[in-house]
Amino acid sequence: MKSKANKSKANLACEFIGIKSINPFWLASAPPTDKAYNVVRAFEAGWGGVVWKTLGEDPAPINVSSRYGVHYGQNRQVVGFNNIELITDRPLQVNLDEITQVKKDWPDRVIIVSLMVPCEEESWKKILPPVEATGADGIELNFGCPHGMPERGMGAAVGQVPEYIEMVTRWCKQYCSLPVIVKLTPNITDVRKPAEAAWRGGADAVSLINTINSITSVNLETMSPDTSVEGKGTHGGYCGSAVKPIALSMVSEIARNPETSSLPISGIGGVSNWRDAAEFIALGATNVQVCTAAMLYGFTIIDDLCDGLSDWMEKKGYQNISDFSRMAIPNTTDWKHLNMNYKRIAHINEDACIQCGRCFAACEDTSHQAILKTGDIDNRKYTVIEEECVGCNLCEITCPEPNAIVMKDIDTGEPHLSWLHHPENPYREEP
């Protein structure tokens, strides 16, 4: 079987925990990777790899109808996606047979098998050998799903307990020779703790984030949370572009944590375009996993992902993914280290201003009263009061016209001064 030729000029091939991939884009464990039919179509389209939808013990779970909820933006744009689906509802052996055949037919593509079984040693010991026998490239431990088989206390119930993560990871390393990726839940206070536990247990890598507990909306006619099953609703797993900021933060926390700085990361959470992927890689990921974007636009979105990333790399002079990997980490720090003598102020470009007044309303009502409004209703003018402006950039954010408001650096002539050494900090450290 042949997939379409990679039109990319930059080298998108990458290696993750010893696993070679033709590009950094994998489909995440989810409905798009539930069966051979889907996975083959994905490989034909050009995806570098897949994480096969989570396998578990027989009997397979029963899913409900319906399963998905949505959080819309303007013009029905899908901002966030919610699902209440469980792990695969197909028999274990059927999945194993299909994985074996697909890997045989597509030896150059990555197949990672997602797993979720009870937190018991015998359960893991039993399922690992047949999974390894498929020829798959690795396994991913699903410690993140909000509905990790509710009655069995799996998924996020395990991912929220570092001791369980470390224990199960050790079992997998003991009974399986494949690389082990631990998929982390975001439903936790400090993601560094489960990452450290996975590292101690011998994990080869972590992947994050899994979905976030959520209810996307309430039907005010039926008073039922969406998604509704016979008039009843429950929390689900939130994903899509809305979760990207949370995912980026958690990825960066692990990447810059001294305890886990060398831990390889597969980035997940709101990857919708090539820029999202580049941001994940710059903050510590080696590759990225995609789900919601593929569900919304189909597998051919891989063309835009690869072409966009390749074009950007070529313009920047990056020949390989590793050339910009983790480049943003040195510029990611704690608030206490930021320069308190650095100053920016807003500047309004009158030629580009459409006189809508949104900047004035935002600043006057909710910020620092740093914008002056003059003129009449037919000829309004907005000017920044520089001495009042604190550079919060709220006006720039609310402005609908690109480049109408820009933030300009102001040379204060003052040296770098962090809060650690600020004279008004009662707990300041002496330089």
Buried (B, 14 or more C-beta within 10 A) or exposed (E): EEBEEBEBEBBBBBEBBEBEBBBBBBBBBBBBBBBBEBBBBBBBBBBBBBBBBBBBBEEBBEEBEEBBBBBEEEEEEBBBBBBBBBBBBBEBEEBBEBBBBBBEEBEEBBBBBBBBBBBEBEBBBEBBEBBBEBBBBBBBBBBBBBBBBEEBBBBBBBBBBBEBBBBBBBBBBEBBEBBBBBBBBBBBEEBBBBBBBBBBBBBBBBBBBBBBBBBBBEEEEEEBBBBBEEEEBBBBBBBBBBBBEBBBBBBBBBBBBEEBEEBBBBBBBBBBBBEBBBBBBBBBBBBBBBBBBBBBEEBEBBBBBBBBBBBBBEEEEBEEBEBBBBBBBEEBEEEEEEEBEEBBBBBBEEEEBEBBBBBBBBBBEEBBEBBBBEEEEEEBEBBBBEEBBEBBBBBBEBBEBEEBBBBEEEEEEEEEBBBBBBEEEEEEEEE
